[in-house]
Amino acid sequence: MAKLKITYVRSAINRPARQKRTLEALGLRKLNHSKEVEATPQILGMIEKVKHLLKVEEI
């Protein structure tokens, strides 16, 4: 599987609770926090829901 580097770049203030929980499930806590994840269908679906708050790069 491909690896992705996701970075939390926009604030979740005034966003629905569902989007905040998705960020937490991805393991992103603070702004500019990055994490490397496997590109599974579940992870890609979560990234798609909050892509406006993230920067995604392939590794």
PQR file with spaces between the fields and no chain letter, atoms N, CA, C, O and H, PARSE charges and radii, in Angstrom:
ATOM       1  N    MET     1       0.826   -1.188    0.000 -0.4000 1.5000
ATOM       2  CA   MET     1       0.000    0.000    0.000 -0.0000 2.0000
ATOM       3  C    MET     1       0.873    1.255    0.000  0.5500 1.7000
ATOM       4  O    MET     1       1.978    1.264    0.544 -0.5500 1.4000
ATOM       5  N    ALA     2       0.366    2.284   -0.607 -0.4000 1.5000
ATOM       6  CA   ALA     2       1.069    3.565   -0.645 -0.0000 2.0000
ATOM       7  C    ALA     2       0.964    4.256    0.716  0.5500 1.7000
ATOM       8  O    ALA     2       0.006    4.053    1.461 -0.5500 1.4000
ATOM       9  H    ALA     2      -0.531    2.277   -1.049  0.4000 1.0000
ATOM      10  N    LYS     3       1.957    5.061    1.016 -0.4000 1.5000
ATOM      11  CA   LYS     3       1.934    5.846    2.244 -0.0000 2.0000
ATOM      12  C    LYS     3       1.592    7.288    1.889  0.5500 1.7000
ATOM      13  O    LYS     3       1.988    7.799    0.842 -0.5500 1.4000
ATOM      14  H    LYS     3       2.736    5.226    0.411  0.4000 1.0000
ATOM      15  N    LEU     4       0.850    7.928    2.781 -0.4000 1.5000
ATOM      16  CA   LEU     4       0.483    9.328    2.611 -0.0000 2.0000
ATOM      17  C    LEU     4       0.945   10.110    3.823  0.5500 1.7000
ATOM      18  O    LEU     4       0.916    9.607    4.946 -0.5500 1.4000
ATOM      19  H    LEU     4       0.528    7.513    3.632  0.4000 1.0000
ATOM      20  N    LYS     5       1.370   11.336    3.592 -0.4000 1.5000
ATOM      21  CA   LYS     5       1.672   12.248    4.691 -0.0000 2.0000
ATOM      22  C    LYS     5       0.540   13.266    4.714  0.5500 1.7000
ATOM      23  O    LYS     5       0.347   14.014    3.756 -0.5500 1.4000
ATOM      24  H    LYS     5       1.393   11.745    2.680  0.4000 1.0000
ATOM      25  N    ILE     6      -0.211   13.291    5.820 -0.4000 1.5000
ATOM      26  CA   ILE     6      -1.310   14.247    5.943 -0.0000 2.0000
ATOM      27  C    ILE     6      -0.925   15.289    6.993  0.5500 1.7000
ATOM      28  O    ILE     6      -0.398   14.955    8.054 -0.5500 1.4000
ATOM      29  H    ILE     6      -0.054   12.684    6.599  0.4000 1.0000
ATOM      30  N    THR     7      -1.194   16.540    6.681 -0.4000 1.5000
ATOM      31  CA   THR     7      -0.873   17.651    7.568 -0.0000 2.0000
ATOM      32  C    THR     7      -2.141   18.458    7.807  0.5500 1.7000
ATOM      33  O    THR     7      -2.848   18.823    6.867 -0.5500 1.4000
ATOM      34  H    THR     7      -1.622   16.812    5.819  0.4000 1.0000
ATOM      35  N    TYR     8      -2.414   18.728    9.066 -0.4000 1.5000
ATOM      36  CA   TYR     8      -3.589   19.490    9.491 -0.0000 2.0000
ATOM      37  C    TYR     8      -3.245   20.975    9.339  0.5500 1.7000
ATOM      38  O    TYR     8      -2.433   21.493   10.106 -0.5500 1.4000
ATOM      39  H    TYR     8      -1.840   18.432    9.829  0.4000 1.0000
ATOM      40  N    VAL     9      -3.854   21.680    8.351 -0.4000 1.5000
ATOM      41  CA   VAL     9      -3.445   23.048    8.045 -0.0000 2.0000
ATOM      42  C    VAL     9      -4.520   24.117    8.264  0.5500 1.7000
ATOM      43  O    VAL     9      -4.193   25.302    8.322 -0.5500 1.4000
ATOM      44  H    VAL     9      -4.513   21.259    7.728  0.4000 1.0000
ATOM      45  N    ARG    10      -5.790   23.731    8.387 -0.4000 1.5000
ATOM      46  CA   ARG    10      -6.846   24.727    8.631 -0.0000 2.0000
ATOM      47  C    ARG    10      -7.617   24.338    9.878  0.5500 1.7000
ATOM      48  O    ARG    10      -7.841   23.154   10.132 -0.5500 1.4000
ATOM      49  H    ARG    10      -6.056   22.768    8.340  0.4000 1.0000
ATOM      50  N    SER    11      -8.018   25.318   10.646 -0.4000 1.5000
ATOM      51  CA   SER    11      -8.685   25.099   11.919 -0.0000 2.0000
ATOM      52  C    SER    11     -10.057   24.444   11.754  0.5500 1.7000
ATOM      53  O    SER    11     -10.747   24.656   10.757 -0.5500 1.4000
ATOM      54  H    SER    11      -7.836   26.279   10.440  0.4000 1.0000
ATOM      55  N    ALA    12     -10.430   23.651   12.743 -0.4000 1.5000
ATOM      56  CA   ALA    12     -11.735   22.992   12.752 -0.0000 2.0000
ATOM      57  C    ALA    12     -12.767   23.779   13.565  0.5500 1.7000
ATOM      58  O    ALA    12     -13.867   23.284   13.811 -0.5500 1.4000
ATOM      59  H    ALA    12      -9.869   23.479   13.552  0.4000 1.0000
ATOM      60  N    ILE    13     -12.424   24.989   13.977 -0.4000 1.5000
ATOM      61  CA   ILE    13     -13.383   25.842   14.689 -0.0000 2.0000
ATOM      62  C    ILE    13     -14.543   26.151   13.747  0.5500 1.7000
ATOM      63  O    ILE    13     -14.328   26.424   12.566 -0.5500 1.4000
ATOM      64  H    ILE    13     -11.530   25.391   13.776  0.4000 1.0000
ATOM      65  N    ASN    14     -15.742   26.110   14.251 -0.4000 1.5000
ATOM      66  CA   ASN    14     -16.983   26.330   13.491 -0.0000 2.0000
ATOM      67  C    ASN    14     -17.219   25.262   12.421  0.5500 1.7000
ATOM      68  O    ASN    14     -17.893   25.522   11.424 -0.5500 1.4000
ATOM      69  H    ASN    14     -15.917   25.889   15.210  0.4000 1.0000
ATOM      70  N    ARG    15     -16.678   24.087   12.619 -0.4000 1.5000
ATOM      71  CA   ARG    15     -16.928   22.952   11.731 -0.0000 2.0000
ATOM      72  C    ARG    15     -17.835   21.969   12.461  0.5500 1.7000
ATOM      73  O    ARG    15     -17.873   21.969   13.692 -0.5500 1.4000
ATOM      74  H    ARG    15     -16.131   23.875   13.428  0.4000 1.0000
ATOM      75  N    PRO    16     -18.561   21.138   11.734 -0.5600 1.5000
ATOM      76  CA   PRO    16     -19.430   20.149   12.385  0.2800 2.0000
ATOM      77  C    PRO    16     -18.619   19.178   13.255  0.5500 1.7000
ATOM      78  O    PRO    16     -17.453   18.895   12.980 -0.5500 1.4000
ATOM      79  N    ALA    17     -19.262   18.687   14.294 -0.4000 1.5000
ATOM      80  CA   ALA    17     -18.605   17.762   15.215 -0.0000 2.0000
ATOM      81  C    ALA    17     -18.107   16.520   14.491  0.5500 1.7000
ATOM      82  O    ALA    17     -17.091   15.942   14.876 -0.5500 1.4000
ATOM      83  H    ALA    17     -20.209   18.917   14.518  0.4000 1.0000
ATOM      84  N    ARG    18     -18.809   16.110   13.455 -0.4000 1.5000
ATOM      85  CA   ARG    18     -18.404   14.923   12.699 -0.0000 2.0000
ATOM      86  C    ARG    18     -17.027   15.129   12.058  0.5500 1.7000
ATOM      87  O    ARG    18     -16.218   14.202   12.028 -0.5500 1.4000
ATOM      88  H    ARG    18     -19.635   16.580   13.142  0.4000 1.0000
ATOM      89  N    GLN    19     -16.757   16.324   11.552 -0.4000 1.5000
ATOM      90  CA   GLN    19     -15.455   16.607   10.953 -0.0000 2.0000
ATOM      91  C    GLN    19     -14.372   16.650   12.031  0.5500 1.7000
ATOM      92  O    GLN    19     -13.254   16.191   11.799 -0.5500 1.4000
ATOM      93  H    GLN    19     -17.414   17.077   11.576  0.4000 1.0000
ATOM      94  N    LYS    20     -14.686   17.190   13.192 -0.4000 1.5000
ATOM      95  CA   LYS    20     -13.726   17.224   14.293 -0.0000 2.0000
ATOM      96  C    LYS    20     -13.370   15.811   14.742  0.5500 1.7000
ATOM      97  O    LYS    20     -12.207   15.522   15.023 -0.5500 1.4000
ATOM      98  H    LYS    20     -15.595   17.563   13.381  0.4000 1.0000
ATOM      99  N    ARG    21     -14.369   14.930   14.811 -0.4000 1.5000
ATOM     100  CA   ARG    21     -14.125   13.544   15.200 -0.0000 2.0000
ATOM     101  C    ARG    21     -13.301   12.808   14.134  0.5500 1.7000
ATOM     102  O    ARG    21     -12.490   11.941   14.462 -0.5500 1.4000
ATOM     103  H    ARG    21     -15.314   15.165   14.582  0.4000 1.0000
ATOM     104  N    THR    22     -13.509   13.153   12.871 -0.4000 1.5000
ATOM     105  CA   THR    22     -12.736   12.541   11.794 -0.0000 2.0000
ATOM     106  C    THR    22     -11.261   12.923   11.915  0.5500 1.7000
ATOM     107  O    THR    22     -10.386   12.074   11.745 -0.5500 1.4000
ATOM     108  H    THR    22     -14.168   13.857   12.604  0.4000 1.0000
ATOM     109  N    LEU    23     -10.982   14.191   12.206 -0.4000 1.5000
ATOM     110  CA   LEU    23      -9.599   14.621   12.403 -0.0000 2.0000
ATOM     111  C    LEU    23      -8.963   13.875   13.566  0.5500 1.7000
ATOM     112  O    LEU    23      -7.812   13.448   13.484 -0.5500 1.4000
ATOM     113  H    LEU    23     -11.692   14.881   12.344  0.4000 1.0000
ATOM     114  N    GLU    24      -9.711   13.722   14.642 -0.4000 1.5000
ATOM     115  CA   GLU    24      -9.205   13.009   15.806 -0.0000 2.0000
ATOM     116  C    GLU    24      -8.936   11.539   15.468  0.5500 1.7000
ATOM     117  O    GLU    24      -7.942   10.969   15.919 -0.5500 1.4000
ATOM     118  H    GLU    24     -10.647   14.069   14.709  0.4000 1.0000
ATOM     119  N    ALA    25      -9.821   10.930   14.676 -0.4000 1.5000
ATOM     120  CA   ALA    25      -9.647    9.531   14.272 -0.0000 2.0000
ATOM     121  C    ALA    25      -8.416    9.360   13.382  0.5500 1.7000
ATOM     122  O    ALA    25      -7.780    8.306   13.401 -0.5500 1.4000
ATOM     123  H    ALA    25     -10.628   11.393   14.311  0.4000 1.0000
ATOM     124  N    LEU    26      -8.082   10.379   12.611 -0.4000 1.5000
ATOM     125  CA   LEU    26      -6.874   10.338   11.783 -0.0000 2.0000
ATOM     126  C    LEU    26      -5.611   10.535   12.617  0.5500 1.7000
ATOM     127  O    LEU    26      -4.502   10.322   12.126 -0.5500 1.4000
ATOM     128  H    LEU    26      -8.599   11.235   12.596  0.4000 1.0000
ATOM     129  N    GLY    27      -5.775   10.939   13.870 -0.4000 1.5000
ATOM     130  CA   GLY    27      -4.625   11.134   14.745 -0.0000 2.0000
ATOM     131  C    GLY    27      -4.054   12.530   14.696  0.5500 1.7000
ATOM     132  O    GLY    27      -2.921   12.749   15.125 -0.5500 1.4000
ATOM     133  H    GLY    27      -6.675   11.112   14.269  0.4000 1.0000
ATOM     134  N    LEU    28      -4.819   13.485   14.181 -0.4000 1.5000
ATOM     135  CA   LEU    28      -4.342   14.865   14.077 -0.0000 2.0000
ATOM     136  C    LEU    28      -4.915   15.685   15.225  0.5500 1.7000
ATOM     137  O    LEU    28      -6.132   15.775   15.389 -0.5500 1.4000
ATOM     138  H    LEU    28      -5.739   13.307   13.833  0.4000 1.0000
ATOM     139  N    ARG    29      -4.041   16.275   16.009 -0.4000 1.5000
ATOM     140  CA   ARG    29      -4.474   16.983   17.215 -0.0000 2.0000
ATOM     141  C    ARG    29      -4.394   18.504   17.085  0.5500 1.7000
ATOM     142  O    ARG    29      -5.352   19.205   17.409 -0.5500 1.4000
ATOM     143  H    ARG    29      -3.052   16.203   15.876  0.4000 1.0000
ATOM     144  N    LYS    30      -3.261   19.014   16.614 -0.4000 1.5000
ATOM     145  CA   LYS    30      -3.043   20.461   16.558 -0.0000 2.0000
ATOM     146  C    LYS    30      -2.755   20.892   15.129  0.5500 1.7000
ATOM     147  O    LYS    30      -2.420   20.072   14.274 -0.5500 1.4000
ATOM     148  H    LYS    30      -2.483   18.445   16.350  0.4000 1.0000
ATOM     149  N    LEU    31      -2.886   22.174   14.886 -0.4000 1.5000
ATOM     150  CA   LEU    31      -2.540   22.712   13.569 -0.0000 2.0000
ATOM     151  C    LEU    31      -1.081   22.416   13.248  0.5500 1.7000
ATOM     152  O    LEU    31      -0.226   22.410   14.132 -0.5500 1.4000
ATOM     153  H    LEU    31      -3.157   22.840   15.580  0.4000 1.0000
ATOM     154  N    ASN    32      -0.816   22.176   11.989 -0.4000 1.5000
ATOM     155  CA   ASN    32       0.513   21.857   11.460 -0.0000 2.0000
ATOM     156  C    ASN    32       1.062   20.531   11.963  0.5500 1.7000
ATOM     157  O    ASN    32       2.252   20.261   11.803 -0.5500 1.4000
ATOM     158  H    ASN    32      -1.512   22.181   11.271  0.4000 1.0000
ATOM     159  N    HIS    33       0.218   19.695   12.570 -0.4000 1.5000
ATOM     160  CA   HIS    33       0.620   18.354   12.981 -0.0000 2.0000
ATOM     161  C    HIS    33       0.547   17.444   11.766  0.5500 1.7000
ATOM     162  O    HIS    33      -0.442   17.471   11.033 -0.5500 1.4000
ATOM     163  H    HIS    33      -0.749   19.914   12.700  0.4000 1.0000
ATOM     164  N    SER    34       1.584   16.634   11.540 -0.4000 1.5000
ATOM     165  CA   SER    34       1.626   15.729   10.393 -0.0000 2.0000
ATOM     166  C    SER    34       1.641   14.291   10.867  0.5500 1.7000
ATOM     167  O    SER    34       2.058   13.987   11.984 -0.5500 1.4000
ATOM     168  H    SER    34       2.387   16.612   12.136  0.4000 1.0000
ATOM     169  N    LYS    35       1.174   13.413    9.992 -0.4000 1.5000
ATOM     170  CA   LYS    35       1.170   11.996   10.299 -0.0000 2.0000
ATOM     171  C    LYS    35       1.296   11.218    9.006  0.5500 1.7000
ATOM     172  O    LYS    35       0.727   11.606    7.986 -0.5500 1.4000
ATOM     173  H    LYS    35       0.835   13.660    9.084  0.4000 1.0000
ATOM     174  N    GLU    36       2.036   10.125    9.041 -0.4000 1.5000
ATOM     175  CA   GLU    36       2.148    9.238    7.892 -0.0000 2.0000
ATOM     176  C    GLU    36       1.184    8.080    8.093  0.5500 1.7000
ATOM     177  O    GLU    36       1.184    7.436    9.142 -0.5500 1.4000
ATOM     178  H    GLU    36       2.498    9.809    9.869  0.4000 1.0000
ATOM     179  N    VAL    37       0.362    7.818    7.082 -0.4000 1.5000
ATOM     180  CA   VAL    37      -0.642    6.762    7.170 -0.0000 2.0000
ATOM     181  C    VAL    37      -0.617    5.919    5.901  0.5500 1.7000
ATOM     182  O    VAL    37      -0.159    6.367    4.849 -0.5500 1.4000
ATOM     183  H    VAL    37       0.361    8.340    6.229  0.4000 1.0000
ATOM     184  N    GLU    38      -1.117    4.690    6.016 -0.4000 1.5000
ATOM     185  CA   GLU    38      -1.286    3.828    4.851 -0.0000 2.0000
ATOM     186  C    GLU    38      -2.509    4.301    4.068  0.5500 1.7000
ATOM     187  O    GLU    38      -3.470    4.789    4.663 -0.5500 1.4000
ATOM     188  H    GLU    38      -1.488    4.326    6.870  0.4000 1.0000
ATOM     189  N    ALA    39      -2.485    4.166    2.765 -0.4000 1.5000
ATOM     190  CA   ALA    39      -3.589    4.623    1.908 -0.0000 2.0000
ATOM     191  C    ALA    39      -4.626    3.514    1.746  0.5500 1.7000
ATOM     192  O    ALA    39      -4.806    2.978    0.653 -0.5500 1.4000
ATOM     193  H    ALA    39      -1.705    3.769    2.281  0.4000 1.0000
ATOM     194  N    THR    40      -5.309    3.173    2.849 -0.4000 1.5000
ATOM     195  CA   THR    40      -6.378    2.179    2.788 -0.0000 2.0000
ATOM     196  C    THR    40      -7.669    2.869    2.362  0.5500 1.7000
ATOM     197  O    THR    40      -7.772    4.091    2.466 -0.5500 1.4000
ATOM     198  H    THR    40      -5.163    3.608    3.737  0.4000 1.0000
ATOM     199  N    PRO    41      -8.650    2.118    1.887 -0.5600 1.5000
ATOM     200  CA   PRO    41      -9.922    2.748    1.505  0.2800 2.0000
ATOM     201  C    PRO    41     -10.587    3.507    2.655  0.5500 1.7000
ATOM     202  O    PRO    41     -11.210    4.545    2.436 -0.5500 1.4000
ATOM     203  N    GLN    42     -10.455    2.990    3.877 -0.4000 1.5000
ATOM     204  CA   GLN    42     -11.055    3.667    5.032 -0.0000 2.0000
ATOM     205  C    GLN    42     -10.391    5.012    5.292  0.5500 1.7000
ATOM     206  O    GLN    42     -11.072    6.011    5.523 -0.5500 1.4000
ATOM     207  H    GLN    42      -9.949    2.146    4.055  0.4000 1.0000
ATOM     208  N    ILE    43      -9.066    5.038    5.257 -0.4000 1.5000
ATOM     209  CA   ILE    43      -8.326    6.283    5.482 -0.0000 2.0000
ATOM     210  C    ILE    43      -8.599    7.276    4.362  0.5500 1.7000
ATOM     211  O    ILE    43      -8.788    8.464    4.622 -0.5500 1.4000
ATOM     212  H    ILE    43      -8.513    4.227    5.070  0.4000 1.0000
ATOM     213  N    LEU    44      -8.623    6.802    3.114 -0.4000 1.5000
ATOM     214  CA   LEU    44      -8.894    7.697    1.991 -0.0000 2.0000
ATOM     215  C    LEU    44     -10.286    8.313    2.100  0.5500 1.7000
ATOM     216  O    LEU    44     -10.475    9.473    1.735 -0.5500 1.4000
ATOM     217  H    LEU    44      -8.470    5.837    2.903  0.4000 1.0000
ATOM     218  N    GLY    45     -11.259    7.555    2.595 -0.4000 1.5000
ATOM     219  CA   GLY    45     -12.602    8.083    2.798 -0.0000 2.0000
ATOM     220  C    GLY    45     -12.631    9.165    3.860  0.5500 1.7000
ATOM     221  O    GLY    45     -13.314   10.177    3.704 -0.5500 1.4000
ATOM     222  H    GLY    45     -11.105    6.612    2.892  0.4000 1.0000
ATOM     223  N    MET    46     -11.886    8.955    4.947 -0.4000 1.5000
ATOM     224  CA   MET    46     -11.827    9.970    6.004 -0.0000 2.0000
ATOM     225  C    MET    46     -11.140   11.231    5.500  0.5500 1.7000
ATOM     226  O    MET    46     -11.574   12.342    5.804 -0.5500 1.4000
ATOM     227  H    MET    46     -11.331    8.133    5.075  0.4000 1.0000
ATOM     228  N    ILE    47     -10.063   11.060    4.728 -0.4000 1.5000
ATOM     229  CA   ILE    47      -9.353   12.214    4.171 -0.0000 2.0000
ATOM     230  C    ILE    47     -10.276   12.994    3.244  0.5500 1.7000
ATOM     231  O    ILE    47     -10.264   14.225    3.254 -0.5500 1.4000
ATOM     232  H    ILE    47      -9.711   10.158    4.481  0.4000 1.0000
ATOM     233  N    GLU    48     -11.069   12.301    2.449 -0.4000 1.5000
ATOM     234  CA   GLU    48     -11.997   12.953    1.516 -0.0000 2.0000
ATOM     235  C    GLU    48     -13.002   13.837    2.253  0.5500 1.7000
ATOM     236  O    GLU    48     -13.368   14.901    1.754 -0.5500 1.4000
ATOM     237  H    GLU    48     -11.079   11.301    2.441  0.4000 1.0000
ATOM     238  N    LYS    49     -13.453   13.406    3.438 -0.4000 1.5000
ATOM     239  CA   LYS    49     -14.439   14.171    4.202 -0.0000 2.0000
ATOM     240  C    LYS    49     -13.890   15.470    4.770  0.5500 1.7000
ATOM     241  O    LYS    49     -14.644   16.421    4.976 -0.5500 1.4000
ATOM     242  H    LYS    49     -13.156   12.542    3.843  0.4000 1.0000
ATOM     243  N    VAL    50     -12.591   15.524    5.025 -0.4000 1.5000
ATOM     244  CA   VAL    50     -12.002   16.730    5.626 -0.0000 2.0000
ATOM     245  C    VAL    50     -10.848   17.276    4.782  0.5500 1.7000
ATOM     246  O    VAL    50      -9.943   17.919    5.314 -0.5500 1.4000
ATOM     247  H    VAL    50     -11.978   14.752    4.857  0.4000 1.0000
ATOM     248  N    LYS    51     -10.875   17.025    3.477 -0.4000 1.5000
ATOM     249  CA   LYS    51      -9.757   17.436    2.616 -0.0000 2.0000
ATOM     250  C    LYS    51      -9.554   18.949    2.591  0.5500 1.7000
ATOM     251  O    LYS    51      -8.456   19.418    2.292 -0.5500 1.4000
ATOM     252  H    LYS    51     -11.610   16.502    3.045  0.4000 1.0000
ATOM     253  N    HIS    52     -10.594   19.713    2.902 -0.4000 1.5000
ATOM     254  CA   HIS    52     -10.466   21.169    2.927 -0.0000 2.0000
ATOM     255  C    HIS    52      -9.675   21.660    4.139  0.5500 1.7000
ATOM     256  O    HIS    52      -9.312   22.834    4.204 -0.5500 1.4000
ATOM     257  H    HIS    52     -11.486   19.332    3.145  0.4000 1.0000
ATOM     258  N    LEU    53      -9.405   20.773    5.098 -0.4000 1.5000
ATOM     259  CA   LEU    53      -8.642   21.131    6.292 -0.0000 2.0000
ATOM     260  C    LEU    53      -7.234   20.551    6.273  0.5500 1.7000
ATOM     261  O    LEU    53      -6.434   20.843    7.162 -0.5500 1.4000
ATOM     262  H    LEU    53      -9.699   19.819    5.045  0.4000 1.0000
ATOM     263  N    LEU    54      -6.921   19.732    5.269 -0.4000 1.5000
ATOM     264  CA   LEU    54      -5.665   18.998    5.233 -0.0000 2.0000
ATOM     265  C    LEU    54      -4.830   19.318    4.000  0.5500 1.7000
ATOM     266  O    LEU    54      -5.329   19.821    2.994 -0.5500 1.4000
ATOM     267  H    LEU    54      -7.571   19.495    4.547  0.4000 1.0000
ATOM     268  N    LYS    55      -3.543   19.008    4.114 -0.4000 1.5000
ATOM     269  CA   LYS    55      -2.649   18.958    2.960 -0.0000 2.0000
ATOM     270  C    LYS    55      -2.174   17.519    2.877  0.5500 1.7000
ATOM     271  O    LYS    55      -1.667   16.976    3.858 -0.5500 1.4000
ATOM     272  H    LYS    55      -3.138   18.599    4.932  0.4000 1.0000
ATOM     273  N    VAL    56      -2.331   16.895    1.717 -0.4000 1.5000
ATOM     274  CA   VAL    56      -2.002   15.488    1.551 -0.0000 2.0000
ATOM     275  C    VAL    56      -0.876   15.345    0.531  0.5500 1.7000
ATOM     276  O    VAL    56      -0.932   15.921   -0.555 -0.5500 1.4000
ATOM     277  H    VAL    56      -2.743   17.336    0.920  0.4000 1.0000
ATOM     278  N    GLU    57       0.155   14.562    0.899 -0.4000 1.5000
ATOM     279  CA   GLU    57       1.287   14.314    0.010 -0.0000 2.0000
ATOM     280  C    GLU    57       1.552   12.812   -0.045  0.5500 1.7000
ATOM     281  O    GLU    57       1.446   12.118    0.967 -0.5500 1.4000
ATOM     282  H    GLU    57       0.200   14.095    1.781  0.4000 1.0000
ATOM     283  N    GLU    58       1.895   12.319   -1.226 -0.4000 1.5000
ATOM     284  CA   GLU    58       2.294   10.912   -1.347 -0.0000 2.0000
ATOM     285  C    GLU    58       3.757   10.774   -0.981  0.5500 1.7000
ATOM     286  O    GLU    58       4.576   11.649   -1.263 -0.5500 1.4000
ATOM     287  H    GLU    58       1.981   12.882   -2.047  0.4000 1.0000
ATOM     288  N    ILE    59       4.068    9.649   -0.345 -0.4000 1.5000
ATOM     289  CA   ILE    59       5.463    9.379    0.040 -0.0000 2.0000
ATOM     290  C    ILE    59       5.967    8.219   -0.801  0.5500 1.7000
ATOM     291  O    ILE    59       7.118    7.807   -0.658 -0.5500 1.4000
ATOM     292  H    ILE    59       3.403    8.938   -0.116  0.4000 1.0000
